[in-house]
Amino acid sequence: MASGGKGKAAKKKSASDRKQAVLKIVLSDTCAVCKTPCGRGMRYLDRMRKPGAMGKGVPCVLTRTFV
């Protein structure tokens, strides 16, 4: 007997075929002058304003590109 499918099955994309979003890491000075501030950047900026604070930056959603 033939298989019970009526049409062609859609082929699912594998994980390596999908586009992946890449965000740039920005420092507090970039967040301070940002024209469209986000919550994550403002929290990071507040933490970095404290004396002795050390940070490595935060991913910026405004710099998103797809690879």
For each residue, the residues with C-beta under 8 A, 3 or more apart:
1:
2:
3:
4:
5: 9
6:
7:
8:
9: 5
10:
11:
12:
13: 17 18
14: 17 18
15: 18
16:
17: 13 14
18: 13 14 15
19: 66 67
20: 66 67
21: 64 65 66
22: 64 65 66 67
23: 59 60 61 63 64
24: 59 60 63
25: 56 57 58 59 60
26: 30 31 41 57 58 59 60 63
27: 30 31 55 57
28: 31 32 44 45 48 49 55 57
29: 32 33
30: 26 27 33 34 60
31: 26 27 28 34 37 41 42 44 45 58 60
32: 28 29 45
33: 29 30
34: 30 31 37 38 41 62
35:
36: 62
37: 31 34 41 42
38: 34 41 42 60 61 62
39: 42 43
40: 43 44 58 59 61
41: 26 31 34 37 38 44 45 58 60
42: 31 37 38 39 45 46
43: 39 40 46 47
44: 28 31 40 41 47 48 55 57 58
45: 28 31 32 41 42 48 49
46: 42 43 49 50
47: 43 44 50 53 55
48: 28 44 45 53 55
49: 28 45 46 53
50: 46 47 53
51:
52:
53: 47 48 49 50
54:
55: 27 28 44 47 48 58
56: 25
57: 25 26 27 28 44
58: 25 26 31 40 41 44 55
59: 23 24 25 26 40
60: 23 24 25 26 30 31 38 41 63
61: 23 38 40 64
62: 34 36 38
63: 23 24 26 60
64: 21 22 23 61
65: 21 22
66: 19 20 21 22
67: 19 20 22
